[in-house]
Every structure is written in structure tokens, then in C-alpha cells.
């Protein structure tokens, strides 16, 4: 059984996979709408496994990453679970979160609402970020005495510049969609009602 077919494993880590082999589309859903699609700590490794599997599936030509509903792509990670792991385990975080970047196929992040912490870090590792006007991005870890340690600070610096990365990381600043688009952190921004049409147009393209 492949990871994408293991519904129990995916459900345990608040994930869901939808495969449309006619369109050649695999959709990975962060699936905990009640808790703003907060990502469990072990879920990062499962996402990395999914991307490895989909990378070698010849029937899949594009991968879409989204959150359930429109209130949040992901509000971040489960902070309490960090305290249950040692530093050696934590060293895998950046590798797992960077899985979309290693995928040889186009990866699209569909963003709407809160896109915070590890949610933003995963989105930044995707090739395209198609967002709704309600999208707000942030790396708020500093307010918990932590730093974004899974590559987000580096990707923001590369895309938007070091000054803007410092502004976000050191202040925990929440950036609205219009500003994030202007900084180059988003590919395009749309009304919520038009978001899926914009995503589907890019998938078809």
C-alpha cells in the first residue's frame, strides 16, 4: 500500500490525498479545518513521503497543496509536540518541509486565510502560490520564543529580500495578501469566489 492509499495514516496526521489521474493532478489537503489545519509534528514526514511517491508516479503531472476550507491554509504547527522531540529529530524538519521544492513536477499552493508558521514555510517551498484576498502570511514563532527553523526565513530572504525577511521574522509581522503579492511572495491574488477557478486554470496550463 502506498502512502497516498493509506487513509488511516493520512487521517492520523490530519492529511487527505485526492488523485485525479484523468487530469494528472494530485491534491494534498491539510485536513483539520476545525483547528485551522494545524499540522501535527509527524505530519511533515508524511508530506515528504507523499512528495517522494508522487514524484515517481508517471500518471501525475502536477501537485496541488491546499488547506481544508477557506479560513486557513494552515495556522502553523502543533507547538506542544515540539517539546516531545529531541534535537536530532528536529533536524529533519527543514528537509521534510522542503519536499515540494525537490519535487520534479510543478507544485501549486492554494492559499486562503491564515498561512502561518510551518504552513507558510511549506507554501514557500512550492513553485506557485495562488492566494485569496483573505490570505494573511506570517512567521510568528518569535512571539513564542522560537525562530522559524524549517527554511522559511531563507526563502523569504531569497524571494523578497533580507530586509523584509527580518521584518517578518524579528517582529512576527502579519503580512496581508496585497503586500505579500507586491513583495513577490505570492504568484497571484483573487477574490475567494474566484480562487478555485484561478488554481484550476494554472493546473490546466
GROMACS elastic network, one bead per residue, 0.5 to 0.9 nm:
[ bonds ]
;  ai    aj funct       b0    kb
    1     4     6  0.82305   500
    1     5     6  0.61724   500
    1     6     6  0.65929   500
    2     5     6  0.52479   500
    2     6     6  0.64070   500
    2    50     6  0.87236   500
    2    53     6  0.77395   500
    3     6     6  0.51795   500
    3     7     6  0.81386   500
    3     9     6  0.76764   500
    3    10     6  0.77353   500
    3    46     6  0.78240   500
    3    49     6  0.70947   500
    3    50     6  0.62134   500
    3    53     6  0.75808   500
    4     7     6  0.72517   500
    4    10     6  0.76759   500
    4    16     6  0.80889   500
    4    17     6  0.60087   500
    4    18     6  0.83107   500
    4    19     6  0.86160   500
    4    50     6  0.64673   500
    4    53     6  0.80650   500
    4    54     6  0.86365   500
    5     8     6  0.88412   500
    5    10     6  0.86404   500
    5    17     6  0.80837   500
    6     9     6  0.55123   500
    6    10     6  0.63543   500
    6    11     6  0.86640   500
    7    10     6  0.51131   500
    7    11     6  0.59262   500
    7    12     6  0.84813   500
    7    15     6  0.86499   500
    7    16     6  0.73281   500
    7    17     6  0.83205   500
    8    11     6  0.51397   500
    8    12     6  0.61206   500
    8    13     6  0.88169   500
    9    12     6  0.51495   500
    9    13     6  0.66376   500
    9    14     6  0.88767   500
    9    15     6  0.84128   500
    9    46     6  0.85411   500
   10    13     6  0.53211   500
   10    14     6  0.62332   500
   10    16     6  0.58213   500
   10    17     6  0.79184   500
   10    43     6  0.82882   500
   10    46     6  0.77256   500
   11    15     6  0.54700   500
   11    16     6  0.66150   500
   11    31     6  0.79882   500
   12    15     6  0.75421   500
   12    43     6  0.85927   500
   13    16     6  0.89049   500
   13    30     6  0.88650   500
   13    31     6  0.85910   500
   13    39     6  0.74586   500
   13    40     6  0.60267   500
   13    41     6  0.84298   500
   13    42     6  0.69826   500
   13    43     6  0.50966   500
   13    44     6  0.88281   500
   13    46     6  0.78444   500
   14    29     6  0.84156   500
   14    30     6  0.61393   500
   14    32     6  0.56108   500
   14    37     6  0.75951   500
   14    38     6  0.81997   500
   14    39     6  0.69719   500
   14    40     6  0.72883   500
   14    43     6  0.74617   500
   15    28     6  0.71127   500
   15    29     6  0.56297   500
   15    32     6  0.77588   500
   15    39     6  0.85906   500
   15    43     6  0.76914   500
   15    46     6  0.87357   500
   15    47     6  0.84078   500
   16    27     6  0.81520   500
   16    28     6  0.59412   500
   16    30     6  0.66922   500
   16    31     6  0.61859   500
   17    26     6  0.70675   500
   17    27     6  0.56179   500
   17    29     6  0.60775   500
   17    50     6  0.89291   500
   18    25     6  0.82358   500
   18    26     6  0.58466   500
   18    27     6  0.50170   500
   18    28     6  0.66237   500
   18    29     6  0.79092   500
   19    22     6  0.89094   500
   19    23     6  0.89823   500
   19    24     6  0.78291   500
   19    25     6  0.60879   500
   19    27     6  0.63867   500
   19    28     6  0.88508   500
   19    60     6  0.83118   500
   20    23     6  0.56444   500
   20    24     6  0.58315   500
   20    25     6  0.50722   500
   20    26     6  0.62120   500
   20    27     6  0.82158   500
   20    60     6  0.82351   500
   21    25     6  0.61939   500
   21    26     6  0.78359   500
   21    59     6  0.59940   500
   21    60     6  0.65715   500
   22    25     6  0.77538   500
   22    59     6  0.83803   500
   23    26     6  0.89073   500
   23    59     6  0.88555   500
   23    60     6  0.80945   500
   23    61     6  0.82421   500
   23    62     6  0.88983   500
   23   203     6  0.86037   500
   23   204     6  0.78852   500
   24    58     6  0.86863   500
   24    59     6  0.56345   500
   24    61     6  0.50785   500
   24    62     6  0.64875   500
   24    63     6  0.86176   500
   25    59     6  0.83147   500
   25    60     6  0.55750   500
   25    61     6  0.62697   500
   25    62     6  0.52593   500
   25    63     6  0.58614   500
   25    64     6  0.72659   500
   25   203     6  0.77445   500
   26    54     6  0.77338   500
   26    60     6  0.64396   500
   26    61     6  0.81459   500
   26    62     6  0.65522   500
   26    64     6  0.61416   500
   26    65     6  0.85397   500
   27    62     6  0.87312   500
   27    63     6  0.58514   500
   27    65     6  0.58179   500
   27    66     6  0.73903   500
   28    31     6  0.89346   500
   28    47     6  0.82497   500
   28    50     6  0.84188   500
   28    63     6  0.75213   500
   28    64     6  0.61750   500
   28    66     6  0.64042   500
   28    67     6  0.83503   500
   29    64     6  0.83498   500
   29    65     6  0.60654   500
   29    66     6  0.50730   500
   29    67     6  0.53169   500
   29    68     6  0.62301   500
   30    33     6  0.81318   500
   30    37     6  0.55918   500
   30    38     6  0.78462   500
   30    39     6  0.72144   500
   30    65     6  0.78118   500
   30    66     6  0.62459   500
   30    68     6  0.60120   500
   30    73     6  0.74477   500
   30    74     6  0.72789   500
   31    34     6  0.88720   500
   31    36     6  0.87275   500
   31    37     6  0.57403   500
   31    38     6  0.85005   500
   31    39     6  0.87295   500
   31    66     6  0.88078   500
   31    67     6  0.62615   500
   31    68     6  0.51587   500
   31    69     6  0.86838   500
   32    35     6  0.56608   500
   32    36     6  0.62641   500
   32    38     6  0.66229   500
   32    39     6  0.81658   500
   32    67     6  0.80654   500
   32    68     6  0.67103   500
   32    74     6  0.88833   500
   33    37     6  0.50627   500
   33    38     6  0.82470   500
   33    67     6  0.75924   500
   33    68     6  0.54465   500
   33    69     6  0.63172   500
   33    70     6  0.86799   500
   33    71     6  0.77954   500
   33    72     6  0.75993   500
   33    74     6  0.88109   500
   34    37     6  0.71770   500
   35    38     6  0.58763   500
   35    74     6  0.88185   500
   35    75     6  0.80772   500
   36    67     6  0.83066   500
   36    68     6  0.82829   500
   36    69     6  0.87840   500
   36    71     6  0.67923   500
   36    72     6  0.53031   500
   36    73     6  0.73267   500
   36    74     6  0.57575   500
   36    75     6  0.55690   500
   36    76     6  0.84021   500
   36   114     6  0.77293   500
   37    67     6  0.62868   500
   37    68     6  0.68921   500
   37    72     6  0.66390   500
   37    73     6  0.65784   500
   37    75     6  0.63503   500
   37    76     6  0.77012   500
   37    77     6  0.87869   500
   37   119     6  0.87580   500
   38    73     6  0.88462   500
   38    74     6  0.54910   500
   38    75     6  0.54753   500
   38    76     6  0.52407   500
   38    77     6  0.52974   500
   38    78     6  0.63664   500
   38   118     6  0.89702   500
   38   119     6  0.80850   500
   39    42     6  0.83427   500
   39    43     6  0.62447   500
   39    44     6  0.75467   500
   39    74     6  0.71446   500
   39    75     6  0.81318   500
   39    76     6  0.62271   500
   39    78     6  0.61404   500
   39   118     6  0.78292   500
   39   119     6  0.77317   500
   40    43     6  0.51472   500
   40    44     6  0.74376   500
   40    77     6  0.59761   500
   40    78     6  0.52888   500
   40    79     6  0.86627   500
   40    81     6  0.75045   500
   41    44     6  0.61785   500
   41    45     6  0.81866   500
   41    77     6  0.65783   500
   41    78     6  0.61719   500
   41    79     6  0.81383   500
   41    81     6  0.60714   500
   41    82     6  0.70061   500
   41    93     6  0.88450   500
   42    45     6  0.56411   500
   42    46     6  0.68200   500
   42    81     6  0.88231   500
   43    47     6  0.61848   500
   43    48     6  0.86403   500
   44    47     6  0.51415   500
   44    48     6  0.63451   500
   44    49     6  0.87704   500
   44    93     6  0.71804   500
   44    96     6  0.56327   500
   44    97     6  0.62276   500
   45    48     6  0.50284   500
   45    49     6  0.62869   500
   45    50     6  0.86869   500
   45    92     6  0.83035   500
   45    93     6  0.79816   500
   45    95     6  0.88360   500
   45    96     6  0.55108   500
   45    97     6  0.80686   500
   46    49     6  0.50016   500
   46    50     6  0.61996   500
   46    51     6  0.87344   500
   46    96     6  0.83560   500
   47    50     6  0.50012   500
   47    51     6  0.63212   500
   47    52     6  0.86919   500
   47    96     6  0.72145   500
   47    97     6  0.79186   500
   47    99     6  0.74958   500
   47   100     6  0.88922   500
   48    51     6  0.52227   500
   48    52     6  0.63034   500
   48    53     6  0.87262   500
   48    95     6  0.81462   500
   48    96     6  0.50839   500
   48    97     6  0.71017   500
   48    98     6  0.79454   500
   48    99     6  0.51652   500
   48   100     6  0.78714   500
   49    52     6  0.50851   500
   49    53     6  0.62266   500
   49    54     6  0.86492   500
   49    96     6  0.84551   500
   49    99     6  0.84059   500
   50    53     6  0.51158   500
   50    54     6  0.60951   500
   50    55     6  0.84504   500
   50    99     6  0.88798   500
   51    54     6  0.50675   500
   51    55     6  0.58847   500
   51    56     6  0.88370   500
   51    63     6  0.85538   500
   51    99     6  0.62476   500
   51   100     6  0.66578   500
   51   102     6  0.83780   500
   51   103     6  0.64471   500
   52    55     6  0.52091   500
   52    56     6  0.69610   500
   52    99     6  0.77571   500
   52   102     6  0.86730   500
   52   103     6  0.72962   500
   53    56     6  0.57290   500
   53    57     6  0.65997   500
   54    57     6  0.50038   500
   54    58     6  0.82107   500
   54    59     6  0.88755   500
   54    60     6  0.67474   500
   54    61     6  0.88821   500
   54    63     6  0.80036   500
   54   103     6  0.82077   500
   54   105     6  0.87693   500
   55    58     6  0.79634   500
   55    60     6  0.79504   500
   55    61     6  0.87692   500
   55   102     6  0.88788   500
   55   103     6  0.57666   500
   55   104     6  0.62726   500
   55   105     6  0.67723   500
   56    59     6  0.88943   500
   56    60     6  0.84330   500
   56   104     6  0.89386   500
   57    60     6  0.56527   500
   57    61     6  0.83527   500
   58    61     6  0.71896   500
   60    63     6  0.75209   500
   60   105     6  0.83673   500
   61   105     6  0.60952   500
   61   106     6  0.73912   500
   62   105     6  0.56299   500
   62   106     6  0.51372   500
   62   107     6  0.60521   500
   62   108     6  0.78245   500
   62   203     6  0.69111   500
   63   100     6  0.87695   500
   63   103     6  0.89742   500
   63   105     6  0.71292   500
   63   106     6  0.63767   500
   63   108     6  0.63034   500
   63   109     6  0.86554   500
   63   203     6  0.85569   500
   64   106     6  0.85601   500
   64   107     6  0.57985   500
   64   109     6  0.59238   500
   64   110     6  0.71680   500
   64   199     6  0.87559   500
   64   203     6  0.82498   500
   65   107     6  0.73460   500
   65   108     6  0.61196   500
   65   110     6  0.61875   500
   65   111     6  0.86803   500
   65   123     6  0.80405   500
   65   126     6  0.84744   500
   66    69     6  0.88263   500
   66    73     6  0.60815   500
   66    74     6  0.86470   500
   66   108     6  0.84849   500
   66   109     6  0.59055   500
   66   111     6  0.65408   500
   66   112     6  0.86258   500
   67    70     6  0.73639   500
   67    71     6  0.86507   500
   67    72     6  0.64189   500
   67    74     6  0.63473   500
   67   110     6  0.75440   500
   67   111     6  0.73831   500
   67   112     6  0.79342   500
   68    71     6  0.82944   500
   68    72     6  0.75812   500
   68    73     6  0.71546   500
   68    74     6  0.88756   500
   69    72     6  0.69888   500
   69    73     6  0.79792   500
   69   112     6  0.82711   500
   70    73     6  0.71249   500
   70   111     6  0.80504   500
   70   112     6  0.52017   500
   70   113     6  0.60716   500
   70   114     6  0.89109   500
   70   132     6  0.86479   500
   70   134     6  0.86240   500
   70   192     6  0.78455   500
   71    74     6  0.87735   500
   71   112     6  0.63442   500
   71   114     6  0.66474   500
   71   134     6  0.82833   500
   71   135     6  0.86752   500
   72    75     6  0.63462   500
   72   111     6  0.74854   500
   72   112     6  0.55362   500
   72   115     6  0.62926   500
   72   116     6  0.88528   500
   72   135     6  0.78635   500
   72   136     6  0.89397   500
   73    76     6  0.89567   500
   73   109     6  0.88591   500
   73   110     6  0.74670   500
   73   111     6  0.52877   500
   73   112     6  0.55350   500
   73   113     6  0.62418   500
   73   114     6  0.59598   500
   73   115     6  0.53566   500
   73   116     6  0.83146   500
   73   119     6  0.68214   500
   73   120     6  0.85246   500
   73   135     6  0.84137   500
   74    77     6  0.80785   500
   74   111     6  0.86739   500
   74   112     6  0.88826   500
   74   113     6  0.82369   500
   74   114     6  0.60848   500
   74   115     6  0.51559   500
   74   116     6  0.62814   500
   74   117     6  0.81082   500
   74   118     6  0.78081   500
   74   120     6  0.76749   500
   75   113     6  0.87587   500
   75   114     6  0.54575   500
   75   115     6  0.56141   500
   75   117     6  0.67940   500
   75   118     6  0.80226   500
   75   119     6  0.64132   500
   75   120     6  0.86142   500
   76    79     6  0.84885   500
   76   114     6  0.86742   500
   76   115     6  0.72646   500
   76   116     6  0.50707   500
   76   119     6  0.50687   500
   76   120     6  0.77021   500
   76   139     6  0.87939   500
   77    80     6  0.88737   500
   77    81     6  0.85631   500
   77    82     6  0.88841   500
   77   116     6  0.86731   500
   77   117     6  0.68135   500
   77   118     6  0.58821   500
   77   119     6  0.74676   500
   78    81     6  0.57086   500
   78    82     6  0.73027   500
   79    82     6  0.54658   500
   79    83     6  0.74917   500
   80    83     6  0.56698   500
   80    84     6  0.73094   500
   81    84     6  0.52194   500
   81    85     6  0.71097   500
   82    85     6  0.56588   500
   82    86     6  0.82651   500
   82    90     6  0.78688   500
   83    86     6  0.77332   500
   85    88     6  0.80782   500
   85    89     6  0.60916   500
   85    90     6  0.68207   500
   86    89     6  0.55325   500
   86    90     6  0.64384   500
   86    91     6  0.89669   500
   87    91     6  0.62815   500
   88    91     6  0.52795   500
   88    92     6  0.75114   500
   89    92     6  0.58574   500
   89    93     6  0.77469   500
   90    93     6  0.55550   500
   90    94     6  0.84580   500
   91    94     6  0.69954   500
   91    95     6  0.80605   500
   91   150     6  0.89760   500
   92    95     6  0.54129   500
   92    96     6  0.62642   500
   92    97     6  0.86857   500
   92   150     6  0.87795   500
   93    96     6  0.52587   500
   93    97     6  0.60700   500
   93    98     6  0.84587   500
   93   149     6  0.76731   500
   93   150     6  0.56829   500
   93   151     6  0.89015   500
   94    97     6  0.51762   500
   94    98     6  0.59803   500
   94    99     6  0.88271   500
   94   149     6  0.68408   500
   94   151     6  0.57949   500
   94   152     6  0.88981   500
   95    98     6  0.51951   500
   95    99     6  0.66805   500
   95   150     6  0.76137   500
   95   151     6  0.87187   500
   96    99     6  0.54591   500
   96   100     6  0.88525   500
   96   150     6  0.83597   500
   97   100     6  0.74940   500
   97   101     6  0.87449   500
   97   118     6  0.77229   500
   97   121     6  0.69304   500
   97   122     6  0.54020   500
   97   125     6  0.74495   500
   97   150     6  0.63181   500
   97   151     6  0.77523   500
   98   101     6  0.54469   500
   98   102     6  0.68013   500
   98   121     6  0.81941   500
   98   122     6  0.67178   500
   98   124     6  0.87559   500
   98   125     6  0.56371   500
   98   126     6  0.84818   500
   98   150     6  0.77591   500
   98   151     6  0.74473   500
   99   102     6  0.52661   500
   99   103     6  0.65002   500
   99   122     6  0.81804   500
   99   125     6  0.73983   500
   99   126     6  0.86721   500
  100   103     6  0.52166   500
  100   104     6  0.86755   500
  100   105     6  0.88601   500
  100   106     6  0.87047   500
  100   107     6  0.64340   500
  100   122     6  0.73950   500
  100   123     6  0.83804   500
  100   124     6  0.89407   500
  100   125     6  0.55343   500
  100   126     6  0.52783   500
  100   127     6  0.78781   500
  101   104     6  0.81028   500
  101   107     6  0.80337   500
  101   122     6  0.89721   500
  101   124     6  0.86282   500
  101   126     6  0.57488   500
  101   127     6  0.71742   500
  102   105     6  0.87738   500
  102   125     6  0.85699   500
  103   106     6  0.74321   500
  103   107     6  0.75296   500
  103   126     6  0.89432   500
  104   107     6  0.87641   500
  106   126     6  0.79787   500
  106   127     6  0.62634   500
  106   128     6  0.80523   500
  106   203     6  0.89008   500
  107   125     6  0.87444   500
  107   126     6  0.52706   500
  107   127     6  0.52930   500
  107   128     6  0.65578   500
  107   129     6  0.89072   500
  108   123     6  0.83267   500
  108   126     6  0.59561   500
  108   127     6  0.59925   500
  108   129     6  0.59888   500
  108   130     6  0.72648   500
  108   199     6  0.79549   500
  108   202     6  0.84183   500
  108   203     6  0.80480   500
  109   122     6  0.86397   500
  109   123     6  0.57321   500
  109   124     6  0.85063   500
  109   126     6  0.62435   500
  109   127     6  0.78310   500
  109   128     6  0.60621   500
  109   130     6  0.62048   500
  109   131     6  0.81119   500
  109   199     6  0.87639   500
  110   123     6  0.84724   500
  110   128     6  0.84958   500
  110   129     6  0.61428   500
  110   130     6  0.51568   500
  110   131     6  0.59305   500
  110   132     6  0.83054   500
  110   195     6  0.80541   500
  110   196     6  0.82292   500
  110   199     6  0.69596   500
  111   114     6  0.82163   500
  111   115     6  0.70699   500
  111   123     6  0.81757   500
  111   129     6  0.68062   500
  111   130     6  0.60775   500
  111   132     6  0.63660   500
  111   134     6  0.89302   500
  111   135     6  0.64580   500
  111   195     6  0.87836   500
  112   115     6  0.73902   500
  112   130     6  0.87082   500
  112   131     6  0.57266   500
  112   132     6  0.50624   500
  112   133     6  0.75096   500
  112   134     6  0.59675   500
  112   136     6  0.78431   500
  112   192     6  0.75855   500
  112   195     6  0.85533   500
  113   131     6  0.86423   500
  113   132     6  0.74221   500
  113   133     6  0.81768   500
  113   134     6  0.50323   500
  113   136     6  0.58604   500
  113   137     6  0.83891   500
  114   119     6  0.86047   500
  114   120     6  0.89860   500
  114   134     6  0.80620   500
  114   135     6  0.59024   500
  114   136     6  0.52016   500
  114   137     6  0.63942   500
  114   138     6  0.82564   500
  115   118     6  0.83457   500
  115   119     6  0.54572   500
  115   120     6  0.52181   500
  115   121     6  0.89204   500
  115   123     6  0.83033   500
  115   135     6  0.68167   500
  115   136     6  0.58940   500
  115   138     6  0.66236   500
  115   139     6  0.87685   500
  116   119     6  0.52794   500
  116   120     6  0.51609   500
  116   121     6  0.80245   500
  116   136     6  0.77321   500
  116   137     6  0.55044   500
  116   139     6  0.56727   500
  116   140     6  0.70245   500
  116   174     6  0.85538   500
  117   120     6  0.54771   500
  117   121     6  0.63830   500
  117   122     6  0.88570   500
  117   137     6  0.83809   500
  117   138     6  0.63858   500
  117   140     6  0.63179   500
  117   141     6  0.67648   500
  117   148     6  0.68986   500
  117   152     6  0.82541   500
  118   122     6  0.60501   500
  118   123     6  0.84164   500
  118   139     6  0.79407   500
  118   148     6  0.77216   500
  118   149     6  0.89137   500
  118   150     6  0.73011   500
  118   152     6  0.78798   500
  119   122     6  0.53845   500
  119   123     6  0.62732   500
  119   124     6  0.87116   500
  119   137     6  0.89272   500
  120   124     6  0.60342   500
  120   125     6  0.86833   500
  120   137     6  0.65812   500
  120   138     6  0.70102   500
  120   139     6  0.72960   500
  120   152     6  0.71329   500
  121   124     6  0.51893   500
  121   125     6  0.65821   500
  121   139     6  0.82795   500
  121   148     6  0.81827   500
  121   150     6  0.66351   500
  121   151     6  0.64675   500
  121   153     6  0.81596   500
  121   155     6  0.81493   500
  122   125     6  0.52156   500
  122   126     6  0.68948   500
  122   150     6  0.85308   500
  122   151     6  0.87383   500
  122   152     6  0.78726   500
  123   126     6  0.53137   500
  123   127     6  0.84683   500
  123   128     6  0.82733   500
  123   129     6  0.67833   500
  124   127     6  0.77456   500
  124   128     6  0.83496   500
  124   129     6  0.76668   500
  124   151     6  0.87042   500
  124   152     6  0.67811   500
  124   155     6  0.65821   500
  124   156     6  0.76707   500
  124   185     6  0.76087   500
  124   186     6  0.88434   500
  125   128     6  0.88603   500
  125   151     6  0.84341   500
  125   152     6  0.82106   500
  125   155     6  0.76625   500
  126   129     6  0.70207   500
  128   186     6  0.73992   500
  128   187     6  0.58585   500
  128   188     6  0.86895   500
  129   185     6  0.76734   500
  129   186     6  0.51069   500
  129   187     6  0.51511   500
  129   188     6  0.70490   500
  129   189     6  0.88231   500
  130   186     6  0.64975   500
  130   187     6  0.56619   500
  130   188     6  0.52332   500
  130   189     6  0.62051   500
  130   190     6  0.79251   500
  130   195     6  0.75890   500
  130   198     6  0.75236   500
  130   199     6  0.65649   500
  131   134     6  0.80152   500
  131   135     6  0.62759   500
  131   177     6  0.73833   500
  131   186     6  0.69377   500
  131   187     6  0.77346   500
  131   188     6  0.62105   500
  131   190     6  0.63011   500
  131   191     6  0.85780   500
  131   192     6  0.83806   500
  131   195     6  0.69392   500
  131   199     6  0.88970   500
  132   135     6  0.55356   500
  132   177     6  0.74622   500
  132   188     6  0.83984   500
  132   189     6  0.52943   500
  132   191     6  0.54371   500
  132   192     6  0.50902   500
  132   193     6  0.85301   500
  132   194     6  0.81411   500
  132   195     6  0.59572   500
  133   136     6  0.84728   500
  133   176     6  0.81333   500
  133   177     6  0.58274   500
  133   178     6  0.73592   500
  133   189     6  0.59144   500
  133   190     6  0.56681   500
  133   191     6  0.54259   500
  133   192     6  0.65761   500
  134   176     6  0.76753   500
  134   177     6  0.68436   500
  134   190     6  0.89725   500
  134   191     6  0.79545   500
  134   192     6  0.73512   500
  135   175     6  0.86985   500
  135   176     6  0.63418   500
  135   177     6  0.52301   500
  135   178     6  0.88463   500
  135   189     6  0.86346   500
  136   174     6  0.63894   500
  136   175     6  0.56071   500
  136   177     6  0.57069   500
  136   180     6  0.83535   500
  137   173     6  0.84924   500
  137   174     6  0.57491   500
  137   175     6  0.52385   500
  137   176     6  0.64983   500
  137   177     6  0.73706   500
  137   180     6  0.76134   500
  138   141     6  0.88633   500
  138   168     6  0.66997   500
  138   169     6  0.81268   500
  138   172     6  0.65045   500
  138   173     6  0.60236   500
  138   175     6  0.62094   500
  138   176     6  0.89532   500
  139   142     6  0.77865   500
  139   147     6  0.82350   500
  139   148     6  0.64998   500
  139   152     6  0.78890   500
  139   153     6  0.82688   500
  139   168     6  0.64300   500
  139   169     6  0.58770   500
  139   170     6  0.89910   500
  139   171     6  0.88657   500
  139   172     6  0.56253   500
  139   173     6  0.72297   500
  139   174     6  0.76931   500
  140   143     6  0.58905   500
  140   144     6  0.76480   500
  140   146     6  0.86645   500
  140   147     6  0.82846   500
  140   148     6  0.81032   500
  140   168     6  0.79336   500
  140   169     6  0.70550   500
  140   170     6  0.87218   500
  140   171     6  0.77356   500
  140   173     6  0.68508   500
  140   174     6  0.77515   500
  141   144     6  0.53216   500
  141   145     6  0.65908   500
  141   147     6  0.53014   500
  141   148     6  0.60601   500
  141   169     6  0.77548   500
  141   172     6  0.67255   500
  142   147     6  0.55375   500
  142   148     6  0.79614   500
  142   169     6  0.69108   500
  142   170     6  0.65604   500
  142   171     6  0.71292   500
  142   172     6  0.59428   500
  143   146     6  0.72291   500
  143   147     6  0.89748   500
  143   171     6  0.81623   500
  143   172     6  0.66361   500
  144   147     6  0.84780   500
  146   149     6  0.84246   500
  147   153     6  0.88120   500
  147   169     6  0.73705   500
  147   170     6  0.85619   500
  148   151     6  0.71650   500
  148   152     6  0.63133   500
  148   153     6  0.65011   500
  148   169     6  0.74456   500
  149   152     6  0.71534   500
  149   153     6  0.76971   500
  150   153     6  0.80396   500
  150   154     6  0.88972   500
  151   154     6  0.53724   500
  151   155     6  0.62515   500
  151   156     6  0.87150   500
  152   155     6  0.52020   500
  152   156     6  0.61364   500
  152   157     6  0.85508   500
  152   165     6  0.89492   500
  153   156     6  0.52993   500
  153   157     6  0.62230   500
  153   158     6  0.87425   500
  153   162     6  0.88647   500
  153   165     6  0.60623   500
  153   166     6  0.80896   500
  153   168     6  0.84983   500
  153   169     6  0.68553   500
  154   157     6  0.51074   500
  154   158     6  0.62426   500
  154   159     6  0.86862   500
  154   162     6  0.85730   500
  154   165     6  0.78587   500
  155   158     6  0.50631   500
  155   159     6  0.60876   500
  155   160     6  0.82587   500
  155   165     6  0.85957   500
  156   159     6  0.51368   500
  156   160     6  0.54643   500
  156   161     6  0.67339   500
  156   162     6  0.75829   500
  156   164     6  0.75724   500
  156   165     6  0.54631   500
  156   168     6  0.89145   500
  156   185     6  0.73012   500
  157   160     6  0.54782   500
  157   163     6  0.75605   500
  157   164     6  0.70554   500
  157   165     6  0.51174   500
  157   166     6  0.81608   500
  158   161     6  0.57751   500
  158   162     6  0.73666   500
  158   165     6  0.87924   500
  159   162     6  0.88908   500
  159   183     6  0.78475   500
  159   184     6  0.64702   500
  159   185     6  0.65697   500
  160   163     6  0.81563   500
  160   164     6  0.62636   500
  160   165     6  0.71145   500
  160   180     6  0.89377   500
  160   183     6  0.54011   500
  160   184     6  0.60890   500
  160   185     6  0.66711   500
  161   164     6  0.56356   500
  161   165     6  0.63480   500
  161   166     6  0.88569   500
  161   183     6  0.85647   500
  162   166     6  0.61646   500
  162   167     6  0.85536   500
  163   166     6  0.51997   500
  163   167     6  0.61951   500
  163   168     6  0.87836   500
  164   168     6  0.62406   500
  164   169     6  0.85404   500
  164   183     6  0.83418   500
  165   168     6  0.52497   500
  165   169     6  0.59797   500
  165   170     6  0.81886   500
  166   169     6  0.51275   500
  166   170     6  0.54090   500
  166   171     6  0.76274   500
  167   170     6  0.57950   500
  167   171     6  0.58240   500
  167   172     6  0.76494   500
  167   173     6  0.67840   500
  168   171     6  0.55924   500
  168   172     6  0.52479   500
  168   174     6  0.72874   500
  168   175     6  0.79397   500
  169   172     6  0.52636   500
  169   173     6  0.71729   500
  170   173     6  0.79563   500
  171   174     6  0.88867   500
  175   178     6  0.82955   500
  175   179     6  0.63599   500
  175   180     6  0.62294   500
  176   179     6  0.56218   500
  176   180     6  0.62272   500
  176   181     6  0.87120   500
  177   181     6  0.60262   500
  177   182     6  0.85888   500
  177   186     6  0.76781   500
  177   189     6  0.69554   500
  178   181     6  0.51898   500
  178   182     6  0.63576   500
  178   183     6  0.87871   500
  178   186     6  0.88806   500
  178   189     6  0.74299   500
  179   182     6  0.50164   500
  179   183     6  0.62115   500
  179   184     6  0.87215   500
  179   185     6  0.87764   500
  180   183     6  0.50521   500
  180   184     6  0.63570   500
  180   185     6  0.52349   500
  180   186     6  0.59088   500
  181   184     6  0.51509   500
  181   185     6  0.57185   500
  181   187     6  0.66585   500
  181   188     6  0.65912   500
  181   189     6  0.71029   500
  182   185     6  0.75945   500
  182   186     6  0.79775   500
  183   186     6  0.77553   500
  184   187     6  0.68673   500
  186   189     6  0.72944   500
  188   198     6  0.88080   500
  189   195     6  0.80235   500
  190   193     6  0.79957   500
  190   194     6  0.60302   500
  190   195     6  0.56269   500
  190   198     6  0.76437   500
  191   194     6  0.53344   500
  191   195     6  0.62345   500
  192   195     6  0.51564   500
  192   196     6  0.80078   500
  193   196     6  0.74347   500
  193   197     6  0.83289   500
  194   197     6  0.54097   500
  194   198     6  0.63337   500
  194   199     6  0.88284   500
  195   198     6  0.51786   500
  195   199     6  0.62565   500
  195   200     6  0.86309   500
  196   200     6  0.59822   500
  196   201     6  0.84311   500
  197   200     6  0.51099   500
  197   201     6  0.60666   500
  197   202     6  0.86996   500
  198   201     6  0.51400   500
  198   202     6  0.64322   500
  198   203     6  0.87537   500
  199   202     6  0.52424   500
  199   203     6  0.62503   500
  199   204     6  0.87240   500
  200   204     6  0.61316   500
  200   205     6  0.84626   500
  201   204     6  0.52080   500
  201   205     6  0.61092   500
